Amino acid sequence: MLPPKPRKGDEIERWLIVFVSEKRKLLTIPINLLRPLFIYEIDSLKEEISMEKGKSAPRTVEISLKKLDLNSNSPRLIHSPNFGFEKKKPPSLVSLCLGVVGWHLEDIIEDLSEIAVNFPADIKIALAAIARRRKLLSDDVIISLADSSWEILDLSGSDVTDFGLTEVAKMCTSLRAVDISQCKKITANGVSELVQHCHSLETLRCGGCPSSESTARRCLGILKPKLNDVEGDSWEELETMEIGNGAQSLRWLVWPKIDEDSIDMMSAECPRIIVNPKPSLFGFKGTEVPKDAFPDVALDDLFVKDIDPKTWSIARPTHKTMTHSLPSANELPIAEKFRLAFVERDTRLAPKRAKNARQHQRRLEREWVMTSTQAKALALASRATKSLHGRI
């Protein structure tokens, strides 16, 4: 089929038409696909065609296309900024600081609840992502960092238990995507609490290890919505309050090694929940599949993309050597240093505190004299007594 006839003067601008004599066919190539990579070649091609008016256009284009240099090492190749040649931006100061904190994260875990209380939500979730990658994510860590504005929760491969998942679900009720894959200590009880408190949950990732696979199979009954009223004539007559004890908003279930029986049960009893959706340009039945439903990308990658991967890729030694862990005979322990520093500061500020106390006492006395009638009478009597004694 021939391409649409272009306007006069636009033959070279819109289409390249190549006549293949052997196959007796016309090959059409959109020029806008070639222009970003071969600007020089296309311009020279247009010049050649315009100069050789005596030759037929298809034959001229065929000859010129054979002269195109498709070698990426050609010095004439002009790179376009739209083809991935942009210079990588340097990391921000916040990312550098998070990398340092993440490198020494195990040193502050004991006091993390006090340290992170004033951190913004994005900083907290970034620290949680670093802790997960460094295998330091536990109940205490995730509870200390949990923020009510979180919408995703990635616990995959961590030591978080049902208790930690329940506490986070109570605080973060707006969660829409949760990953509990490869969590050996999370059971169906924890998933039940998650579904009960997070009514916006749309994506759930599970499986990945034997214990998590078993938990996923036991959770199928929890994820299916249950009806409180089964006497209605149709689904359209049901109200929201009549659907209870189930994942009311769950739409995507990511379980890579799900068995056939579980798939059949979910498709028959809860077709609204899509299991292991596939990437597609057209979505799934007209609904766009969110990125959270694809298992190849971690949920928390977005929050650590600017942080140096060396923060968690290189394992630090967990046991310090004896020379560093035990102080020398002439060196004071850190607790004793803090105590001596406090005593020195308290001694240095003692005169100033005494002076402030005296000033405060005099201020109170002046206020009492100005506001109390009895005090004014005593002051006047004292002045009169002094004046009498002065006259005598």
GIRA-V115161 format. One record per residue. N is the residue number from 1. RES is the residue in one small letter. PHI is phi in whole degrees, 0 to 359 (NA if undefined). NEAR is the number of other ideal C-beta (glycine too) atoms within 12 Angstrom. Layout:
# GIRA-V115161
N	RES	PHI	NEAR
N	RES	PHI	NEAR
This chain:
# GIRA-V115161
1	m	NA	7
2	l	285	13
3	p	290	18
4	p	299	12
5	k	293	11
6	p	284	19
7	r	290	11
8	k	296	9
9	g	91	10
10	d	250	14
11	e	300	24
12	i	278	28
13	e	288	21
14	r	260	23
15	w	222	26
16	l	249	34
17	i	248	30
18	v	245	27
19	f	263	22
20	v	260	16
21	s	291	13
22	e	293	9
23	k	261	9
24	r	56	8
25	k	228	14
26	l	256	20
27	l	256	22
28	t	255	22
29	i	234	23
30	p	296	17
31	i	292	28
32	n	291	15
33	l	279	14
34	l	265	25
35	r	301	24
36	p	299	21
37	l	263	26
38	f	228	32
39	i	296	20
40	y	297	22
41	e	294	28
42	i	293	31
43	d	297	21
44	s	294	20
45	l	294	34
46	k	296	28
47	e	293	15
48	e	296	25
49	i	293	28
50	s	291	20
51	m	281	13
52	e	267	17
53	k	285	10
54	g	287	10
55	k	274	16
56	s	287	16
57	a	297	26
58	p	300	24
59	r	294	20
60	t	295	28
61	v	295	33
62	e	298	26
63	i	293	19
64	s	289	30
65	l	295	28
66	k	293	15
67	k	272	18
68	l	296	27
69	d	264	21
70	l	269	15
71	n	286	12
72	s	292	13
73	n	272	8
74	s	294	15
75	p	290	10
76	r	273	20
77	l	289	20
78	i	257	20
79	h	278	18
80	s	264	15
81	p	293	10
82	n	272	10
83	f	246	14
84	g	82	11
85	f	258	13
86	e	289	10
87	k	286	7
88	k	290	9
89	k	285	9
90	p	290	10
91	p	293	19
92	s	283	16
93	l	296	11
94	v	296	20
95	s	295	25
96	l	296	17
97	c	294	22
98	l	296	34
99	g	297	29
100	v	293	21
101	v	297	29
102	g	295	37
103	w	293	28
104	h	251	21
105	l	297	35
106	e	293	26
107	d	282	17
108	i	243	23
109	i	298	28
110	e	297	15
111	d	252	15
112	l	295	30
113	s	297	20
114	e	277	12
115	i	287	21
116	a	270	29
117	v	295	15
118	n	255	11
119	f	287	24
120	p	295	18
121	a	296	23
122	d	291	25
123	i	291	27
124	k	297	36
125	i	289	35
126	a	293	38
127	l	295	44
128	a	296	47
129	a	295	42
130	i	294	41
131	a	299	42
132	r	295	38
133	r	289	33
134	r	266	34
135	k	60	21
136	l	245	36
137	l	279	44
138	s	226	30
139	d	300	30
140	d	297	26
141	v	291	36
142	i	290	44
143	i	290	29
144	s	292	31
145	l	262	46
146	a	300	37
147	d	229	30
148	s	294	18
149	s	271	17
150	w	298	34
151	e	243	28
152	i	232	38
153	l	215	48
154	d	250	41
155	l	247	50
156	s	301	37
157	g	70	28
158	s	258	37
159	d	260	25
160	v	292	42
161	t	253	28
162	d	300	25
163	f	297	22
164	g	296	34
165	l	296	43
166	t	294	28
167	e	296	25
168	v	293	44
169	a	296	37
170	k	291	20
171	m	277	26
172	c	255	36
173	t	282	25
174	s	262	25
175	l	298	39
176	r	242	29
177	a	214	39
178	v	226	46
179	d	240	44
180	i	243	51
181	s	294	34
182	q	60	32
183	c	264	40
184	k	286	24
185	k	256	25
186	i	259	46
187	t	246	28
188	a	296	25
189	n	296	21
190	g	294	38
191	v	294	39
192	s	298	25
193	e	293	28
194	l	298	44
195	v	293	38
196	q	291	23
197	h	264	26
198	c	255	36
199	h	277	23
200	s	256	24
201	l	294	38
202	e	247	33
203	t	233	41
204	l	227	48
205	r	253	43
206	c	209	44
207	g	83	32
208	g	109	28
209	c	211	22
210	p	304	13
211	s	292	22
212	s	289	36
213	e	296	25
214	s	296	23
215	t	297	35
216	a	296	39
217	r	294	27
218	r	287	21
219	c	273	36
220	l	299	35
221	g	293	22
222	i	284	32
223	l	286	39
224	k	287	27
225	p	296	26
226	k	247	20
227	l	265	21
228	n	275	16
229	d	229	16
230	v	252	13
231	e	264	10
232	g	290	14
233	d	279	9
234	s	209	8
235	w	293	14
236	e	295	8
237	e	277	12
238	l	284	20
239	e	257	13
240	t	297	14
241	m	291	10
242	e	275	20
243	i	253	23
244	g	222	19
245	n	59	17
246	g	203	29
247	a	280	38
248	q	295	28
249	s	256	25
250	l	295	37
251	r	238	31
252	w	234	37
253	l	243	43
254	v	258	40
255	w	217	34
256	p	302	23
257	k	253	23
258	i	292	29
259	d	277	18
260	e	295	11
261	d	298	12
262	s	292	30
263	i	297	23
264	d	297	15
265	m	294	21
266	m	293	30
267	s	291	20
268	a	276	14
269	e	262	19
270	c	213	27
271	p	291	18
272	r	293	26
273	i	273	38
274	i	267	29
275	v	263	36
276	n	49	29
277	p	295	28
278	k	260	17
279	p	296	17
280	s	206	15
281	l	290	8
282	f	257	11
283	g	75	17
284	f	240	22
285	k	54	13
286	g	86	8
287	t	256	16
288	e	289	17
289	v	279	24
290	p	290	23
291	k	295	22
292	d	295	33
293	a	271	36
294	f	255	23
295	p	285	32
296	d	283	15
297	v	236	22
298	a	292	30
299	l	297	36
300	d	262	38
301	d	298	25
302	l	299	20
303	f	271	33
304	v	235	34
305	k	292	19
306	d	265	24
307	i	266	32
308	d	300	23
309	p	299	20
310	k	296	17
311	t	302	31
312	w	237	29
313	s	282	16
314	i	258	14
315	a	285	14
316	r	274	19
317	p	293	10
318	t	276	12
319	h	251	9
320	k	278	12
321	t	289	9
322	m	293	9
323	t	292	9
324	h	265	11
325	s	279	13
326	l	254	11
327	p	288	15
328	s	285	11
329	a	293	7
330	n	267	5
331	e	255	12
332	l	281	14
333	p	296	14
334	i	295	12
335	a	295	11
336	e	292	13
337	k	297	14
338	f	296	13
339	r	295	14
340	l	295	15
341	a	295	15
342	f	294	14
343	v	296	14
344	e	296	13
345	r	294	14
346	d	296	14
347	t	293	13
348	r	290	12
349	l	266	14
350	a	299	14
351	p	301	12
352	k	293	14
353	r	295	15
354	a	295	12
355	k	297	13
356	n	297	14
357	a	294	14
358	r	296	14
359	q	298	14
360	h	295	14
361	q	295	14
362	r	295	14
363	r	296	14
364	l	295	16
365	e	296	17
366	r	296	15
367	e	297	13
368	w	293	17
369	v	293	19
370	m	285	13
371	t	256	12
372	s	261	15
373	t	293	12
374	q	297	12
375	a	293	18
376	k	297	15
377	a	297	13
378	l	295	16
379	a	293	19
380	l	294	15
381	a	297	14
382	s	294	15
383	r	293	14
384	a	297	14
385	t	298	14
386	k	297	13
387	s	294	12
388	l	297	11
389	h	296	10
390	g	289	9
391	r	288	8
392	i	291	7
